[in-house]
Amino acid sequence: MDEQESMEEKQEKQEERQPGRSVYEWVQALVCSVLAAVLLFTFGVRIVGVSGASMRETLQNGDMLLVVNGILCREYRQGDIVIAAKASFENGEPIVKRVIATEGQTVDVDFVNGVVSVDGTALSEPYIREETHLSEGTEFPLTVPEGCVFLMGDNRNDSRDSRDPLLGAVDTRNLIGRAVFLLVPGETAGLEDREWNRIGSLC
C-alpha cells in the first residue's frame, strides 16, 4: 500500500510540474526563434527600401527588396542589382544600382549613340529605361580596379552612379549586399495601387 501511495504521489507531483515545464519550453522556443531571426537579419539577409527613380523601370520608388548581406556574397557578377554605401557619396546613404562591370574589365560609353560597352562589346540592356546620354564627369574608357565594380542605374539619364567621379568604381567592401527578391512593390508614378504582379526574383 505504501509503495502504491508513493507512486501515486510521484505521478501527482509530475502532473503538477508539467504546466510549468510547458511554459518554460515555450519561452525557450520563443527566445531561440527571436535569436535566430536577429542573427539571420544581422549576418544573412536584410530588407532595403528603394528611394528615387534611378532604377526605373526595373525598380520603383518605395519598393522593398530582400538583400543577401555582402559577407555571404562570394563574388559580384555583371547584371547583379546591389546596394552600396560610400561615405563621400550621397552623404553615405545606401544606393541601389546595377553592376555593369567587375574588376579588370574596361567600360566605355558612347554618349552620342547612348551605347555602353564592356571590353569592346556593346551591352544588350533590355532593362534600361532609355539609352545612356548623361555624362557625369568620369573619363572613359575606364578599367575597373581590383576589388571594385562599376555601377549604373537602369534609368540612365536620371541616375547618379559610377559615371560621377564622387562615386567612381566602387570597392566591393562598400557593397551592403545583392538584391535577390522584390518583396513589396512601391507606388508607381502617382498611382496609389501597387503592382503586386511585380513581386518576384531579381536574379
Sequence and secondary structure as in RCSB ss.txt:
>XXXX:A:sequence
MDEQESMEEKQEKQEERQPGRSVYEWVQALVCSVLAAVLLFTFGVRIVGVSGASMRETLQNGDMLLVVNGILCRE
YRQGDIVIAAKASFENGEPIVKRVIATEGQTVDVDFVNGVVSVDGTALSEPYIREETHLSEGTEFPLTVPEGCVF
LMGDNRNDSRDSRDPLLGAVDTRNLIGRAVFLLVPGETAGLEDREWNRIGSLC
>XXXX:A:secstr
 HHHHHHHHHHHHHHHHHHHHHHHHHHHHHHHHHHHHHHIIIIIEEEEE  SSTTTTTS TT EEEEEEGGG S 
  TT EEEE  TTSGGG  EEEEEEEETT EEEEETTTTEEEETTEE   TT SS      S  SSEE  TTEEE
EE SSGGG  STTSTTT SEEGGGEEEEEEEEEE  B TT SSB GGG EE  
